[in-house]
Amino acid sequence: MSVAALERLRAGRRPPQADGVTVLTVYLIALTCIPSRLVLSPLGGAGSPAGVVGLGCLAWWIWSRAQRSEPDPDGFQPVRWAFILMAFAFSASFIAAMTRPIAGEEFSGAQLGMVLVAGWGGVLLVAHDGIPSLERLYVLLRRVVAAGGAMATLGIAQFVTGQPLVDGISIPGLSSNHTMFGLTEREGFTRPSGMATHPIEYGAVITMILPLALALAFSDTSRGALRRWFPVLALAISVPLSISRSALLSAVVGCLVIILSWPPAARRIAAAGAAVMTVGVYITVPGMLGSLLGLFTGIGGDSSALSRTGSYPIAFEFVEKSPLFGRGFSTFLPKYRILDNQFLGLLIEVGIVGLAAFVALIVTALVCVLRTRRRVGDGLPRQAAQGLAAAVAAGAASLGVFDGLSFPMSAGLFFLMLGMAGAAVRLSRQEAAVRHSDVSLEV
């Protein structure tokens, strides 16, 4: 690392006026605090406030790279390049779609899909390259957890009252791009959705944030206990209240990744806490545990589960027509089939090449951040890295059981998590270089 880069890193330790964390906080607020149905009307489906901020992030990242007059001081960054390869693969799929006869709805879907990929990419790249220090990364992680805790609290209120509580929200300049549906029910219970478009998306969002909240609750001891543990409690309660198999499975995956990194004493505390919460749900919400167990014991006759398994023969008929590059991202319309499996949907839309690139991005982020976790010291640095790995794992698990990239909040948060995982890798390397430089200067 160059001397100039080291000086920039040291400067990044001072609280900045505005940086990538500031912009990503605006994105986070737009993503989680504005109902997903509200968009800039002239832009249609591409006009969600979070999506517009994401496109602005991409423009900012491109401009900053174009202004660079020296080689990248951070060297090779696997997560960044994995995303760029994914973007090329999705673009190749778009080109393939434009070279075949295509219906008007599919053409519009393909264009919208590429705009969405650009916005997600902007968020990932700014998170990856625009956070100046580990301290600022921790600030962003705390804000993500706080937003998750607020959304979970809203979901609990929706469950208790049986009211949406957000249907009357209107923001000047924004209009609804679809009709506001009332809260749905399952097994006789109201299913909360927070600000999301669907209870399943709500479940995916809270299960991505839950392991990150657990990591900070145990390790971020510079903050008070209430600020650390309230989001954990709200998020943990919201998981069963979502009455969603996908949320339960994702929560198990994410929590296992984070808890297995803890010492035995902390695991025992976590197990005791889970037992207390289970008893609490049993006492305060009669019938809830039976309903949750029924989601799995009765899966053989469940219509949504049967729909998932019945989608495979149909999906592979489409795959056979264009196996390498697919039919174009976002061109397999919901009226054709609801797959509830994003990986299967990507196999249809972007083919083997695109799906492999997307999976490679996830695997790269997981492997790199877990390696970083082993290199950094104990406490917050290690748990933050493990929490990001758990969040990415939970998000990836949810994509196997619902089409998460079709929902703005779950997709946007997942790419933010990928970008923060890449940032943790980059910043940990920089910190190690600074420590080595300081030791060399002392010698």
Residue pairs with C-beta under 8 A, 6 or more apart in sequence:
1 73
1 74
1 430
1 433
1 437
2 70
2 73
4 70
4 73
5 73
5 74
5 430
6 433
6 434
6 437
8 132
9 132
9 133
9 430
9 431
9 433
9 434
10 434
11 132
12 19
12 132
12 133
12 136
13 133
13 135
16 22
16 132
16 136
19 130
19 131
19 132
19 136
20 126
20 127
20 129
20 130
20 131
20 132
20 136
21 130
21 131
21 136
21 137
21 139
21 140
23 53
23 56
23 57
23 60
23 126
23 130
24 57
24 123
24 126
24 127
24 130
24 131
24 140
24 416
25 140
25 143
26 53
27 50
27 53
27 54
27 57
27 123
27 412
27 416
28 143
28 144
28 147
28 416
29 147
30 48
30 49
30 50
30 52
30 53
31 50
31 408
31 409
31 412
31 413
31 416
32 147
32 148
32 150
32 151
32 195
32 205
32 409
32 413
33 147
33 150
33 195
34 48
34 49
34 50
34 169
34 171
34 174
34 195
35 166
35 169
35 195
36 48
36 195
36 196
36 197
36 201
36 407
36 408
36 409
37 176
37 177
37 178
37 180
37 197
38 48
38 49
38 169
38 170
38 171
38 174
38 175
38 176
38 177
39 45
39 47
39 48
39 49
39 174
39 175
39 176
39 177
40 47
40 48
40 49
40 52
40 173
40 174
40 175
41 47
41 174
41 175
41 177
43 52
44 112
44 177
45 112
45 177
46 112
46 115
46 116
47 177
48 408
49 174
50 119
50 408
50 409
50 412
51 115
51 116
51 119
51 408
51 412
52 119
53 119
53 123
54 118
54 119
54 120
54 121
54 122
54 123
54 412
55 115
55 118
55 119
55 122
56 122
57 119
57 122
57 123
57 125
57 126
58 118
58 119
58 121
58 122
58 125
59 122
60 122
60 126
60 130
61 122
61 125
61 126
61 129
61 130
64 129
64 130
74 129
74 426
74 429
74 430
75 429
77 128
77 129
77 422
77 425
77 426
78 364
78 368
78 422
78 425
79 128
79 361
79 364
79 365
79 368
79 418
79 419
79 421
79 422
79 425
80 125
80 128
80 129
80 422
82 357
82 360
82 361
82 364
82 365
83 121
83 124
83 125
83 361
83 418
85 357
85 360
85 361
86 354
86 357
86 358
86 360
86 361
87 117
87 121
88 357
89 325
89 350
89 353
89 354
89 356
89 357
89 358
90 113
90 114
90 117
90 329
90 350
90 354
90 357
91 114
92 325
92 353
92 354
93 325
93 326
93 327
93 328
93 329
93 349
93 350
93 351
93 353
93 354
94 110
94 113
94 114
94 328
94 329
95 325
96 322
96 325
96 326
96 327
96 328
96 351
97 106
97 107
97 110
97 326
97 327
97 328
97 331
98 110
98 328
100 322
100 327
102 110
102 328
102 331
105 333
106 327
106 328
106 331
106 333
109 328
109 330
109 331
109 333
110 328
110 329
110 330
110 331
112 330
113 328
113 329
113 330
113 331
113 349
114 329
116 330
116 405
116 411
117 329
119 412
120 411
120 412
120 415
121 415
123 412
123 415
123 416
123 419
124 415
124 416
124 418
124 419
124 422
125 419
126 419
127 140
127 416
127 418
127 419
127 420
127 422
127 423
128 419
128 422
128 423
128 426
129 423
129 426
131 137
131 140
131 420
131 423
131 427
133 427
134 381
134 424
134 427
134 428
134 431
137 384
137 420
137 423
137 424
137 427
138 220
138 380
138 384
140 420
141 212
141 216
141 384
141 387
141 388
141 420
142 216
142 220
142 223
144 209
144 212
144 416
144 420
145 209
145 212
145 213
145 216
145 231
146 231
147 209
148 205
148 206
148 209
148 210
148 212
148 213
148 231
148 235
149 213
149 230
149 231
149 232
149 234
149 235
151 194
151 195
151 202
151 205
151 206
152 194
152 206
152 231
152 234
152 235
152 237
152 238
153 234
154 165
154 166
154 192
154 194
154 195
155 192
155 193
155 194
155 202
155 206
155 238
155 241
155 242
156 192
156 234
156 237
156 238
156 241
157 165
158 164
158 165
158 183
158 190
158 192
158 193
158 194
159 189
159 190
159 191
159 192
159 241
162 183
162 190
163 183
164 180
164 182
164 183
164 193
166 194
166 195
167 180
167 182
178 197
183 190
183 191
183 192
183 193
184 190
184 191
184 193
184 199
185 191
186 199
186 243
186 291
187 243
187 287
187 291
187 294
187 295
188 287
188 291
189 241
189 243
189 285
189 287
189 288
189 291
191 199
191 241
191 242
191 243
191 244
192 199
192 202
192 238
192 241
192 242
193 199
193 201
193 202
194 202
194 205
195 409
196 202
196 205
196 407
196 409
196 410
197 407
197 408
197 409
198 407
199 242
199 243
199 244
200 242
200 244
200 246
200 247
200 402
200 407
201 402
201 404
201 407
201 409
201 410
202 238
202 242
202 247
203 239
203 242
203 244
203 246
203 247
203 250
203 398
204 246
204 247
204 250
204 395
204 398
204 402
204 404
204 407
204 410
205 409
205 410
205 413
206 235
206 238
206 239
206 242
206 247
207 239
207 247
207 250
207 251
207 254
207 394
207 398
208 250
208 254
208 391
208 394
208 395
208 398
208 410
208 413
208 414
208 417
209 231
209 235
209 391
209 413
210 232
210 235
210 236
210 239
210 251
210 254
210 255
210 394
211 254
211 255
211 257
211 258
211 387
211 390
211 391
211 394
212 387
212 388
212 390
212 391
213 231
213 232
213 235
214 232
214 255
214 258
214 259
214 270
214 387
214 390
215 258
215 383
215 384
215 386
215 387
215 390
216 228
216 380
216 383
216 384
216 387
217 228
217 229
217 231
217 232
218 262
218 266
218 383
219 379
219 380
219 382
219 383
219 384
220 228
220 380
220 383
221 228
236 277
237 277
237 281
239 247
239 248
239 251
240 248
240 281
240 288
240 292
241 285
241 288
243 291
243 292
243 295
244 295
245 295
245 296
245 299
245 305
245 401
246 398
246 401
246 402
247 398
248 292
248 295
249 397
249 398
249 401
250 394
250 395
250 397
250 398
250 401
251 394
253 390
253 393
253 394
253 397
254 390
254 391
254 393
254 394
254 397
255 270
255 390
257 386
257 389
257 390
257 393
257 394
258 383
258 386
258 387
258 390
259 266
259 267
259 270
261 373
261 382
261 383
261 386
262 270
278 289
281 288
281 289
282 288
282 289
295 302
299 305
304 340
307 338
307 340
308 339
308 340
308 341
308 401
311 337
311 338
311 339
311 340
311 341
311 344
312 344
314 337
315 337
315 339
315 344
315 345
315 347
315 348
318 327
318 332
318 348
319 326
319 347
319 348
319 351
321 327
322 351
323 351
323 352
324 351
324 352
324 353
325 350
325 351
325 353
325 354
326 346
326 347
326 348
326 349
326 350
326 351
326 354
327 348
327 349
328 349
328 350
329 346
329 349
329 350
329 354
330 349
331 349
332 339
332 345
332 348
332 349
334 406
338 403
339 345
339 348
339 403
340 401
340 402
340 403
341 399
341 400
341 401
341 402
341 403
342 399
342 400
342 402
342 403
342 404
342 405
342 406
343 355
343 359
343 399
343 400
345 403
345 405
345 406
346 354
346 355
346 358
346 405
347 355
350 357
350 358
361 418
362 392
362 396
362 418
365 392
365 418
365 421
365 422
366 389
366 392
366 393
366 396
366 421
368 421
368 422
368 425
369 385
369 388
369 389
369 392
369 421
369 422
369 424
369 425
370 385
370 386
370 389
371 425
372 385
372 424
372 425
372 428
373 382
373 385
373 386
373 389
375 428
375 432
376 382
376 385
376 428
376 431
381 428
384 424
385 424
385 428
388 417
388 420
388 421
388 424
389 421
391 417
392 414
392 417
392 418
392 421
395 404
395 410
395 413
395 414
395 417
398 404
398 410
399 405
399 414
404 410
404 411
404 414
405 411
